[in-house]
């Protein structure tokens, strides 16, 4: 009976991760489809949003996805977050792979829904389903712009830095020994972190900062007509960049928080009456 309860608990966690990530991608890929495909058909072009609306919708997607999943699973919604929490916060290692699979599956299903719903706009704006609208689903170096000479390793660097920022801040926001947000505002603050990263770090690689967010929709686009989904605008294999870069960056960012802040915070043990919390050496 105890084993059954444990198994049911994990199923609930994976279900929450699936649905929370699905919500994230419905808003994220949905807004890019609206701006890139729908906006290409307005007169003049670009009448359905811009980079800022994309950044805000991605951030709000994160917020809403976290509210969906937080009670059951902690709302990681990102394999880089899951890996970092297993490394530095005691999250069970046996759950890392199942969480990553559930997150990727949620992103995949959400991208299929976006692909289906925007099929007419995508076919009209980009009949060949090329790199022109590939960014609706997955990231590219320089967002597919060949005029900006960013290639795989420049994009990899960008993903390491961007995800390190993300995980450093998530570790800070969720650390109850620090000044964690009150009144259930943690998901909102997390969404603002993603908005800020999108506005400051979106040029070189489209700020995937999440392997599931990129791979799931990339696979969905590939099986629905985007034959070049695994490559960038230069024809080089690119799909590995937004997978490996965020995993490395997440560990670096979480490790930096632990090294520079976490280990100096007051202990969780009760302090004697009348004494200020003592810092850990």
N, C-alpha and C positions, 0 to 999 in steps of 0.2 A: 504493500500500500504506500509506504514511504517513497519507493522508487517511482510509482505511478504519479505521485504528487510532484516529484522532482521533474519527471518527464513532461508533465502537463505545464509546469512552470516555464520550462524552456520553450515549449511550443508557444505559450503566450508571449514570451519575450520576442521570439522570432516573428510572430505574427505582428506585433507592435512595430518592430524594426521594418518589416516589409511595408506596412501601411504608412508609417511615418515617412519613409524614404519615398514612397509613391506620391504622397502629398507634396513633398519638396520638389520632385521632378515635374509634377503636373504644373506647378506654378513656374518653375525655372525654365524648362524647355518650352512651355506654353508661351511665356512672354517673348522668348527669342523668336518663336514661330510667328507671333503677331508682328513683331518689329521687322524681322528680316523678310518674311514671305508676304504677309499682309501689307506691310509698309511699302514694299517694292511695287505694289499695284495701286497705290494712291496717287492722286494728282494734286500737287507734285509728290514725288516719292518721299518716303520717310514720314508719313502722316500718322503713324500708329505707335510712336514711341521712339526712344533713343537709348543711349548707353545708361543714362541714369534710371530710366524706368526699368531696364533690365536688372540693374544692381538692386533696386528696391524690391522688385518682385522675387528675385532669388532670396534676398534676406527675409522677406515675409514668408516665403515658402519654408525656409528653415524654421522660423518661429512657429508656424502652424504645425509643421511636422513634429517638432519637439513637443508641443502641447498634446498631440495625438498619442505619442509613444512613451512619454517620460515616466508615467506611473509604473508601467509594466517592465520596460527594458532599460530605462535611463536615457533613451532617445539618442543613441550614438549617431545613427543615420549615415555613417561614414567609416569605412574600414580603418582609415588612419586614426580616427578617434578611438576605435575599439582596440587597436594595437597599442596605442599610447597608454590607454587606461590599464591594459593588461601588464604593461611594462612598469608603470609607475604608480598605479593606484590599486593594485591587487585584484583587478578584474580576472575571473577564471580563464586560464589559457584554453581550456577545453571548449569555451564558448566563442573564441575568436573566429574560427572558420565558419561555424554556423551563422553567426551574426553577419559576417561579410557576405555570405551567400544570400541571406535574407535581404540585406540592403541592396545588393546587386539585382536581385529578382524584382524588388519593388521599383527600382529605377527602370528596369527593362520594361515592365508592364506599363508604367506611366508613359514612357517614351512611345510605346506602341499606340497608346490612346491619343497622344499628341499627334503622332504621324497620321493616324486615321482621321482625326477631327480636322486637321489642316491639310488633308490630301489635295483638295482642289487648289488652295492657295499655293502650296508647294509645287504642284505640277504646272501651274500658270507662271509663277515667278522663276522657276528653274526646271524646265521640262526634262533635262538630262539628269536631274538629281546629282548635282556636282558639288564641288567644294563651296559654291556660292551659298548654298543653304545647309551644308553639312554642319555648320556651327549651331544650327537649331538643336542638334542632338549631342554633339561632342565638340571638344575643343581642338584648336589648331594653333600652331605657332603664329604669333601676330594676328590671331583671329582670321587666318586665311589670307592676309594681305601680303602679296609678294613684294610690295614696295618697302616693307619694313624687314630688313634682313635678319630675322630671328629664326634659327634652326633648332634641331632637336636638343642640343646641349644647352643652348640659351634658354629654351623653354623649360628644360629640366631644372636648371638653376632657379628659374622663376617659381616653379612649383614647390621646390624645397623651401624657398624663402616664404612664400605665401602660406604654405601649410604650417610652417614653424610658427608664424605669427598667429594663425588660427588656434593651434593647440596650446601655445603659451597662454593666450587669452582665455580659452575654454578652461584650462587648468585653474587659472586665477578666479574666474567667475564661479566655478563650481566648488571651490575650496572653502569649506565651512569654517576653517580656522583663519581665513582671510576675511575680507569684507564682501562676502557673497551677497548678491541682490536679494532683497526680501520681497514679501507679498507676491510670490510666484512670478517674479519678473525675469528670472533667469532665461527662459526661452526668448523673451523679447530682446534682452541684451545680446544673446547669442546671435540672433538675427541681425542686429545692428553691426556686430563684428563682421559678418559676411558682407553686408552692404559696404562697410568701410574698405574691406579688402578688395571688393569689386571696383570701387571707385579709385583706389590707389594702386592696385596691382593687376589690372585687367588687360593691359596692352600686350604684354609679351606672350601670354599663353592662355588667355581667357579665364583665368582663376578657377580651374576645375577644383583644386584642393580637396578632392574626394574621389578615390578610385571607382567606387560604385556609381557615383554621379556620371562619370565619363564612360566607363566600360559598358554598363547596362544600356544606355541610350545608343552608344556606338554600335553595339550588336543589333539592337532593334532597327537602326537605320540600315545596316548592312543587309539584313534579311528582307527589307522592304524596298530595295532598289538602289541604295547608295553603295555602288560596287567599290568605290574608292575609300570607304569609311576607315580602313585601317591605316591609310597613308595621309600625308600632309599635302599641301599645295605644290610641293616640289617632287612628289612621288616617293618620298622616303617613308619607311615604316615609322609610325609615330605613336600608335596606340599605347605603347609601354610607358611613355613619358608621364601622362597623368595618372598612371598606376604607381610606378616606382617612386617618382618625385614626391608625391604626398606622403607615402609611407615613410620615406626617409625624413622628410621635413617635419612630420608629426612627432617622430621620436626626438628630433633635435629640439623642437619647441617645448615639448613637455619636459625634456631633460633640463633645458635652460631654466624653466620655471622652478623645478625642484631644486636645482643647484643654487640659484640666485635668490629665491624667495622662500620656497616651501620649507626648506630645512631650518630656516631661522624663525619660523612662526611659533607662537606659543604652543605648548603641548596641550593635548586634549584632556589630560588628567586634571582633576579638581585641584585648585590652588588653596593653600591655607588661608583662612579668613584674614582680610586686611592686607593681603599681598597682591601686587600686580603680577600678571602672568609673566613667567620667566621665559626668555628666549632659549631655544634649543641650540646647543653649540654645534 
